[in-house]
Amino acid sequence: MKYEPKNITLKDGSAALFRSPEPEDAAAFLDFFNAVRAETDFLLSGPRDPAPTLEEERAWIENSLNSPDQMMIVCELGGRIAGNCHIAFKSHAKTRHRASLAIALRQKYWGRGIGTAMFRELIAAARQQGVTQLELDYIEGNDRGRALYEKMGFRPWGELPDGVRQSDGAMRSIIHMRLVLD
């Protein structure tokens, strides 16, 4: 599903472009992906995991653009990918009211309002699709992420103990959250 490009003014007054990634962005997206995996231990994929190939990344972007059940948005600042987010809509009749979200930002862009703006766009897209429940998971200890999710109205509903083994060997829970839309 394509996202209509939009210029966003960030908290510091700088301009960002929100847009769908294009297949020709595959190399830049891989660079972004590898950078965020190295910057935080709060993503499910880490530097020890194999990265997709350029062709796999290009295919994943094309599938996202052509799918009626998912949409991806990248945040571009100064010609570089600063963040991305993704929404996956459930396609079965019994679960069409639900969608799941994911977000990742380069560390140097934290605190500028990108995450909040991305969540607003994902929530608007969910409402357009008739979704009434948004869901996400985060890794225990990701206090910055949790604060953003709670700010956007998400509330925890469950926990998977020892759902993730961090790079230092520590076991962490996966926390399930949801937001009920009016």
Secondary structure, 3 states (H helix, E strand, C coil): CCCCCEEEECCCCCEEEEECCCHHHHHHHHHHHHHHHHHCCCCCCCCCCCCCCHHHHHHHHHHHHHCCCEEEEEEEECCEEEEEEEEEECCCCCCCCEEEEEEEECHHHCCCCHHHHHHHHHHHHHHHCCCCEEEEEEECCCHHHHHHHHHCCCEEEEEEEEEEECCCCCEEEEEEEEEECC
